[in-house]
């Protein structure tokens, strides 16, 4: 009887700390995955915006050069 009581008294804080540690580990894992997904999404958005900017600059450069060379002919 006394052994079980002492065992319970010593074991409860250990179990409590173990549960807190598990909750913290779960919190870290979830946040790491959320951050990774956010970084992947942002990188694709920035890559797409960069490709659109490159296309716009290229088309604008071609148009500007064409108008400059054609203006002397007419």
Residue pairs with C-beta under 8 A, 6 or more apart in sequence:
none
